[in-house]
Amino acid sequence: MRFEWSVGAPESHQVPRQIARLLLDKGHAKNAAEAEEKHNRLFLFVLKRLTEKGVKRLSADQCAEQLALPPLSEEDQATLENVVVRLRALESRVGALEQGLQRTTETLDQHLQQHFAKQAGVEPRLDYGTATPIIDVQPLSRTAECLIEWRSS
C-alpha cells in the first residue's frame, strides 16, 4: 500500500470504504466488519508512524504484519476514536472557514467592481433582459487529497 498526496483523488470520506473493499478483494478480511477492523489498525499504525522521526513508510512486510494482528486494544480504540472526533471537528471548522472566505471574496469583488466603476465614471445598472446561459462544466480543482494505491505483494 502506498500513500501519497494527489490532486483529483477521491473524497477523504470515501477512502476508508475503498481500503476496506481492497482488503476484502485481496483476501485480507473475511467480511466487512473484519475489513473495518483491519483498516482501523492500519490507519492508527500509519498515524503513529507520522508522529515519529525518520522515514514515513509502510512497507509490504509491515502491512502484512499489521494485518495479521488481532483487533485494536481498548486503549488504541480510544485513541482512534479521539483522532476521528478531532478530524471531524477540523473538517467542520475548515468547511465553515471556506464558506466564510467565499462570502467575503464575493462581497469584496462586488465592492471592488463598484469602486472601479465609480472611478471610471460608469454607473452600475440592472439589466432584466434575457441572455443565453453558459452551461459548460468546468473541471473542479482540489487541494491535496489522500490517494491510496494498493500494491500486491
ABEGO torsion letter per residue (X at the ends): XBBBBBBGBBBAAAAAAAAAAAAAAAGABABAAAAAAAAAAAAAAAAAAAABBEBBBBBAAAAAAAAABBBBBAAAAAAAAAAAAAAAAAAAAAAAAAAAAAAAAAAAAAAAAAAAAAAAGBBBBBBABBBBBBABBBBBBBBBBBBBBBBBX
